[in-house]
Amino acid sequence: MRSERPLIASVLFLAAGLSLIFTYCNGASNFNAAFPMAASVFHLDITTAGPAALGGIALTGLGVLLLVWALLAAIVGQISLLFRHNKDDNRIVTSERIFE
């Protein structure tokens, strides 16, 4: 299986969905770093309203599904390469015809 097209589509859908969510965002972020690493905190509030919220989540979800599909296609493609080897793969094919 080829995984290039689903991978490109997943990146485009993820970028479109996340850009919709973050473009129309009314949130805040906070980062506190402390000496014991257990006391460090990263807090992100994202509030998006209207069609951007629904469309952004839908596009992001579709992008994640396409990313999983591309990953499975790549795994199946690599496994099939392990078992698909015949003598015809090693021959050189030319466009010239040899006449006897």
C-alpha positions in Angstrom: 0.0 0.0 0.0 1.1 3.5 -0.6 0.9 5.9 2.2 2.0 9.2 0.6 -1.5 10.6 -0.3 -3.2 9.9 3.0 -0.2 11.4 4.8 -0.3 14.6 2.8 -4.1 14.8 3.3 -3.8 14.2 7.0 -1.2 17.0 7.4 -3.4 19.4 5.4 -6.5 18.6 7.4 -4.7 18.8 10.7 -3.2 22.2 9.8 -6.6 23.5 8.6 -8.4 22.3 11.7 -5.8 23.5 14.2 -5.5 26.9 12.4 -9.3 27.3 12.7 -9.2 26.5 16.4 -6.2 28.7 17.2 -7.2 31.6 14.9 -10.6 32.2 16.5 -9.3 31.3 20.0 -10.1 33.5 23.1 -7.9 31.8 25.6 -4.8 32.2 27.7 -1.8 30.2 28.5 0.4 30.0 31.6 3.7 28.2 32.3 5.3 27.9 35.7 8.7 26.3 36.1 9.8 25.3 39.6 12.9 23.5 41.0 11.2 20.2 41.8 10.0 19.1 38.4 6.8 17.8 40.0 5.8 21.4 40.8 6.1 22.6 37.2 2.8 23.5 35.5 1.7 24.1 32.0 -1.9 25.4 31.7 -3.6 26.2 28.3 -7.1 27.5 28.0 -8.6 27.4 24.5 -12.1 28.9 24.0 -13.4 29.0 20.5 -17.0 29.8 19.6 -19.1 29.5 16.5 -18.5 27.6 13.3 -14.8 27.7 13.8 -15.1 25.4 16.8 -17.2 22.7 15.1 -15.2 22.9 11.8 -11.9 23.0 13.5 -12.7 19.9 15.6 -14.1 18.1 12.5 -11.1 18.9 10.4 -8.7 17.9 13.2 -10.5 14.6 13.8 -10.5 13.8 10.1 -6.8 14.6 10.0 -6.1 12.2 12.9 -8.1 9.5 11.2 -6.1 10.0 7.9 -2.9 10.0 9.9 -3.8 6.6 11.5 -4.7 5.3 8.0 -1.4 6.4 6.6 0.5 4.8 9.4 -1.3 1.5 8.9 -0.8 1.7 5.2 3.0 2.3 5.7 3.2 -0.7 8.1 1.3 -3.0 5.7 3.5 -1.8 2.8 6.7 -2.5 4.7 5.5 -5.9 5.8 4.5 -6.8 2.3 8.0 -5.9 1.0 9.4 -8.6 3.3 7.5 -11.4 1.7 7.1 -10.2 -1.9 10.4 -11.0 -3.6 10.7 -12.9 -6.9 13.3 -13.2 -9.6 11.6 -10.7 -11.8 12.4 -7.9 -9.4 16.1 -8.2 -10.1 16.1 -8.1 -13.9 16.9 -5.1 -15.9 14.1 -3.9 -18.2 15.1 -2.0 -21.3 13.0 -0.4 -24.0 15.2 -1.7 -26.8 14.2 -4.8 -28.7 16.9 -7.2 -29.7 16.2 -8.8 -33.1 17.7 -12.1 -33.9 
